[in-house]
Amino acid sequence: SKTITLGSNFALGSGLTGPKFVISSATSILDLQHYTISESTAGAYLSNTGTIRTSHPQGLWSNGQTNRSISNANGFYLQSQPNSSIIYNGAASQVVSSLSGASAPHNSYENLQILGSNTKVLEGNTTVNRVFNFSASGNYLNLGQNTLTVASTGSISNASSTSYFVVSPTSNTNGRLRQNGLTTSARLFPIGSAISYLPVTITATSASSDFSVSVF
């Protein structure tokens, strides 16, 4: 139940596979700041049950990248345990990492939150199983030509005309916000362009419907 803040890069060493670094308490916070955790044995991963916070400009983790908060030069992964959280609190244009380069259970977020009153940038298709939280006014996520999927167990909080998903589609199959498992109640898709908030509200005619939306 502690908060640990890195003041330098953290090399875990080598010789182990599986959950090599474990955040086991829901109230624990690991603040990476702009530093990295690295590991030199293939098949090891960081298991997160609490909260990881990063301000690294290149984001948390991405397949084939070594200059992120969590370096996976030799296959070091992140596993988000149920109800865990990842917080991006870096400067404008901070990369929000796509986890889609890994296989399950390392390929999605549980709760994802953005802070900093700026626009962050999604690097690839991404799934959030629980809550995507804009936190407050002034926080935007630019999806570009990528798709962000909110699973049937998930939701979006604190969206508004000053906190929404910016989409930049080049066709009708990319640059989308997707929400799965809608009920027959109205569901907001808080999307827009870089200069205009253009939200869409969908009321499904049957439960468990999936919808994806973009605007040109």
N, C-alpha and C positions, 0 to 999 in steps of 0.2 A: 504493500500500500504506500509506495514511495513515488516521488518524482525524481527522476535522474536526468540531468542535463549534461550532454556531452560538451566538453571543452576542447576536444581534439578528436582526430580519427580514431576508431576503435577496431583493432585487428584481433579477431577471435582466435586466430591460429589455425591449426589443421589437425586431422586425425579422427574427426568424428563425422557421422552422418545423422540424419534425422533432425529433431528439434534441438539445435545446438544452443540457441539463446531463447529463453522462454519468459514472457511476461505473463505471469499466472494469475494476477489479481485484477479484477474489474476496475479497481480504483487506482491502479498504477499508471504512471505516465512516463514514457521515454521520450524526452525532447532531444531530437537529433541535431537541432539547429541546422547549420549548413555543413555538418560533418558527415563522414561515412562510416558504416560498419562493413567490414570486409572479412572474408573467410576463404580459405584455400583448399577446401575439400569438397568435391562434387557430392551433391545429394543432401547437404545440410540446409536447414531453413530456420528462420525466426518465427516463432509461434506467438501471436499476439492475442491476449484475452483482455487487455486494458486499452490504452490509448498510445498511439505513436504520433508525434508531432514533428513536422519537418519544414524548414525554410530553405532547403537546398534548391537552387534555381532550376536544376534538371529533374527535380521530383524524387520519388521514392524508389521505384524499381521498374526496370523495363528489360525485356528479353534482349540479350546481346550487348547491353550497356554496362560499363564499369564505373562511370563517373557519377553515380546516383547516391542517394543517402544509404541505400542498401546495395552493395556491390555484388553482382552475381557473376563475376568473371569465370568462375568454375561451377556454376549451377547453384548459387545460393539464393533461396526463395523466401517469400513471405507467405505465411498462412494466417489469414484473418479468422479467428475463432468466432463463434456466434456472439453477436452484440458488441464486438470490439469496434474501435474507432480509429480512423486515420484523419489527421488534421493537417491541411496545407495552409501555412501562414506566412508564405514568402512574399516577395515583392511582385509587382506587375509582371505578367508573362511567365510566372512560375509554371513549370510543367506539372500537370496532374497525370500521373503515370497510368498507363493502361497495363493491366495484369494479364491480358489475354494471350501473352506469349507463353504462359505456363499452363500446365494441365490442372484440372481440379484435384485437390481443393485449394490450389494456390492462385486461381485465376479470377477472383472477384473480391470486391470490398463488402464488408458488412455495413458499417456506418461511415460515411465520407462527409467531411466538413471543410469549408473554405473560409478563410479569414483574411483580413488585410485591406478591405475597401479598395479592391482593384480587380482587374480581369486576369484570370488564370486560363491556361490553354491545355485542352485535353489532347494527348498524343496519339490515341488510338481508341478502338471500340472498347467499351468499359461497362461492367455490370455492378450495380449496387443492390445488395440483398435487403437492406433495412432502410435507413434514412439518408437521403442526400440533404444536407443542411447548408443553406446559404448564409446562415448566422445573422446577417444584418444588411442594411441598405448599403449599396455600393459594391457588393461582391457579385462578380459575373464569372461564368465559365464559358469559354469559347469552344464549342464542339468542333468547329471547322467542318470537315467532310466526314467526321466520325459519328457513330451512334452511341449514345448513352442509354443503357437499359436499366430501368427500375423494375426489379423483380416483383412478382405477385405478392411477396411478403413485405414489400418496401413502400416508401412514400417520399414526398418532397416537402421540406419545411422552409419557412421564411422566404419564399419567393414573392416577388413584387415587381412593379414597374421599374424598380431600380436594383433588382437582384434576379437575374434570369439567365437562361441558357441562350447563348448567341450561336446561331446556326449559319453555316455558309455552304449550302448544298450546291453541287454541280450537276446533280441529276435527281430523279425522284426516288432513288434508292440509297442516298447517303445524307449526311448532315441532319440526323434525326434524333429526337427524343422519343424513346419507346417506353411505354408503361404496360406491364403485363398483368393479367388477372383482374381487370377492372370489374367492379360491381356495377349495378344498375343506377348508382348515384353519380352525380356529375363529378368529373375529374378534370382538374386544371393541368394544362401543358404550358408551363411558363417559358415561352420561347420568343425570340425576336431576332432582328438583325443587329448590327453593331450600333445603329443609331435609333432603332425603333422597337418598342415593346409590342409584340404581335401575338398575344396569348390565344390559345385555343382551348375551349372547354368541350369535352366529349361526355355524353351520357350513353353508355352502352345499352342496347336493347336486351342483351342477355348477359348473365354473369359469366365471369372467367374469360372475358374478351381481352385480346391484346391489340394495342394500337400504337403506331409510330407516326410522328408528325414532324414536318419541317415547313419552313416558309421561305419563299424566294423574294 
